[in-house]
C-alpha cells in the first residue's frame, strides 16, 4: 500500500456535508471520484482536469495546488453563499429547531479572504477557479465552551440548497473589474474599504492580492498609506 502525501485530503468517512453536496452537484457521470494522482487524493478527475472542492481555508491546500499545477490543469471550486438560512438545533434536544434567513449576502469580492493564501497562482495557465454562488443552510448547535464568541452557538454543518450561479476565473484579468469604476486613482486601502463597504483589514487583503496579480501598482505613499493605481491606468 502506498502512503499518500495528501494530509489535507478529505476522507469520505469524515467529509463535511457541504463538501459532499458540492461534489455530488459538480460531478459528471464519467468523472472519477476520490482518485489518487501524484500522491494526492483528488475530489474529481475529469479527463486531464483535476477538480478540488474547498469550502474554506485555502491555506490548507496551498502546497497541494502548487505541486499539482506544475504538471496538471487544476480547477478549484469554491462556494460563496449569496443567500443563507441559519438553523439552530434545540439546546435541550427536544424543542423545535429555529430557522431564519441571514441578512448577509456573499459577493465575489469575498473570495479574497481566502485567495490571499496564493494570489499568484492565478497567473499559472494550469490553474482556474470556479466560484459557485449558492443558497445554503448553516446548522448551529449550542456548545457553551466552544461558542463563547457567538453566545454559545457553533456551526455544526453547512448544507447546499441550490447553486444559483457559476463564475469561472481563469486568469487575473477575470478579476480586474473587482474595484468599482468610481474609485479614482491614486487610492489607498482606506479608499477601497469605503468603495466596497468593507473593513480596512479586509481591503488590505484585496490590495495585496491584486498587487500580486499585477492588477494594482503602488505609486507612492500618503503618510503611512500606500497609494495605488490600476495597472491598465498607468501610462
N, C-alpha and C positions, 0 to 999 in steps of 0.2 A: 504494500500500500504506500502510495506517495503522499508525503506530508505537504499539504498545500500551504503556500506562503500567506494566503489572504486571511489575516487575523481579524479583519473588519467585515468579512463576509457575513451575510445574514443567513443563518441556518433556518431551514423551513420549520423546525420544531419551535423556535422562539421568534419567528417572524412577526413583526407588528402588523396589525390589521390594515392600516392604510397602505403600507408597502405591498402586502399581498393583494389588496384590491386593485392597486395601480398596475401591478404586474399582470394580473388577470385581464384588465382592461386593455393594456398595451400589446399583449402577446397576440400573434397570429398563428393559424393552425400549423404551419411548417416550422415555427420557431423552436429552438432548443432552449430548455429552461434549466437554470442552475447547473451550468456546464463549466467544467474546468478548462481554462485557457491560460497558458504560460504561468501556471502555478496559482492562479486566482479562480475563484468561483464567480461566474458571470450570470447575472439575473436572466438575461435573454440574449441569445445568439441568433442573429437573422442574417444568414449568408456570411459575408465578411464583417458585418457590422456587430459590434459588441454594445449591448444596451445595459446600462446600470441605472437603477432607480434609487434615488436618495431623497428622503423626506426632510432631512435636516443634517447639520454637522458635516459640511463639505470637507473640513479639515481631516476627518477620519478616513477619507478615500483619496487624499492628495497623492500619496505615494503610489497607490494602485493605478490611478489615472495617468500619472506621469510615465509609469513603466509601460502601460498598455498602449498609450498613444504613440509610443516610439515605433511600434510595428503594426498597429491595427487602427482602423477607424472606430472611434468610440463615441457613443451618444449618452449623455447624462440626462435623465428625466427628473424634473423637479416640480413638485406641486406648489401652487400658491392659492390659498383659499380666498376666492373673491366673495364667497358667502359662507358663513359658518353658524352652526347651531350648537349651543352649549347644553349638554345633557348632564345633569347632576344625579348620581346614584344616591338613594336614601342613606342617611347616616346609620339608621337602625336596621337596614337591610329588609325592611318590611313596607315602609311607606311608599307611595307612588314616586317615581322619578320625575324631575322637573326638566323642561326643555324650553329654551328661549333663543331667539336669534341674536347673534352678536352684532353690534353696530359697526364693527371693524370690517373693512373691505380691502383685501390684498390687491396689490398692483405690481406691475413688472419691476418697478424700482426696488421692491422688497427683496428681489434676487440678490442685490449687492451685499446684504447682511451675510450671505454665505459665500458669494463669489469672491469676497476679499481673501479667501484662502488660496486661490490660484487664478487671479485675473489674467495673467499672461498666457494661460493655457488656451484661451480662445483664439490666439494667433496661430495655433497649430492647425494645419489642414486636416488632421486626423481627429479633431475634437469638435463636437457640436453639443448644444444644449436644447432640449425640448421642454419648454415651460408649459405646464398644464394648469390652467385656471379652473379650479374645482369648487364644487359645493361639498362641504364636509360636516360631519358631526364630531365634536370633541367631547368625549366622555370623561367626566371628572368624578373622583371619589374622595371621600373625606379621610385625611391622614394628618392628624394634628402635628406630628413630629416632622414630616417631610414638607408639609404645605403651609408653613408659617408665613410665607410671603403672600399667600392667597387666602388668608383666614382659614387655613386648614385644608384647602382643596388642591388636589394634584391631578394632572392629566393622566388618566388611566389608559386611554387609547384614542386614536383618531380613525374615523371611518369615511370612506368615499361614498358620497351620494350620487354625484354626477360630474362628468368632465364637461365644462362649458365651452372651453376654447383652448386651442394649442398655439404656441408661438415658437417656431424653430429659429434658433440663433446659431449661425454657422461661422460668424466672424465678428470682430469688434465693431465693424461698420453697422451691424444689425442693432447695436445699442447706442448709436451716435445720436439718436433722437431723444434720449432719456432726459436730457435737460431741457426745460421749456425755452422756446424761442425768445420769450420776453426777457430772458436773462442776458443782460448786456455785459460784454467784456470791457475791462477786466473785472473779475469777480472773485470772491473768497468763498470758503465753505459756509460762512455765515449767510452769504447771499444765496447760495444753493439751498441752505436749510429753509430760508424764507420762501423761496420759489417753490419748493417741493412740500412745504408744510411738514418738515421732518426735523428731528433733533440735530444739533450741530455734530454730536458724536457720530450719528448715522451718516451724515453727509460727508464727514471726513473719510469714511469707508468708500463712499461713492466716488469722491475725488481721487482717492488712491487707486481704485480700480480703473477709472477712466484714464488716469495718468499712465498706469502700467500698460494699458491697451493702446496708448498712443493717441487717445482722443482728446486729452487735455494737455496743455503745455504751460508750465509755470513761467511767468514772465517778470516776476519781481515780488516785492513784499510791501505790505501796508502795515507798519508796525511789526507785530509778530506773525501776521496772517499772510499766507502765500497768495499771490494774485495769479489767476489762471485765465487762459483764453482757450477757445476751441481750436483744435489742430487745423481745421479747414478754414479758420478765420485769420490765420497768420499769413501775411503777405510774403 
